[in-house]
Amino acid sequence: MHPHRGIETVTYVLSGVVHHKDTLGNSGTIGSGDVQWMTAGRGIMHEEMPQVSPEGIAGFQLWVNLPAHLENDRAAVSKHPRRRDPGAQRENGTRIRVITGEVDGTQGPVSGIAANPTYMDVSVPPHTEFTQAIASGNTAFAYLFQGEAKFADGNKEKVLMRSPQLVVWGEGDFVDIAADESPARFLLVSGKPLHEPVARYGPFVMNTREEIEEALRDLRQGTFV
């Protein structure tokens, strides 16, 4: 068991199984295709234990920062099994798994997140282009984890990237990605920047060093949760 405060974690399992439990009384497994969204708020203790198996395990965990006015809210955990998750498919064969936000009229199962993110898992066939609008003022990144693709830069030129690769965009209102000889699969995530100071230490992300020290005192004194 380990602590978190001031953030949200998004666990997305592609294959394999993760056992989890927390101080809210939740326990169970996160299996292939499942998503678990945890809001740490004021504080939570949890553990996530990947299970060793011959086929291995693959997946991602993203951290989403909380705005200052929500950092002292109560912790919460929600699990979204794959069978409930919507998907979208475009005419060119591109498949999109929507985790949160809305894409092509498909709404992801996770909602109520302060950063108002759009989080999708995109699979693009060879020699196929993928274009996606990004809300004005939002930040966006892609994590290419299978295959290779060409990403348009600020000069509208396409740069070939091979997995694994993280791509972060600057200002703009859409992204343009084209698969090359092989299919490409990537996470595409965008959201509202908080424009707040960040102080981080291990599993804590707060706004000031004093808040970090308070979290450490709470841990030592047994008053964290």
Protein Blocks (a to p, Z undefined) as FASTA:
>chain_A
ZZdehiacddddfbdcdddddfkopacdddehiacdddfklopcddddddddfkopaddd
ddddddfklmmmccddddddfklpccdddfkopacddfbdceehiacfbehiaklpacdd
ddddehiacdddddehiacddddfehjdddddfkopacdddddddddddedjbdcddddf
bccdddddddddekiacddehjbccfbfklmmmmmmmmmnopmZZ
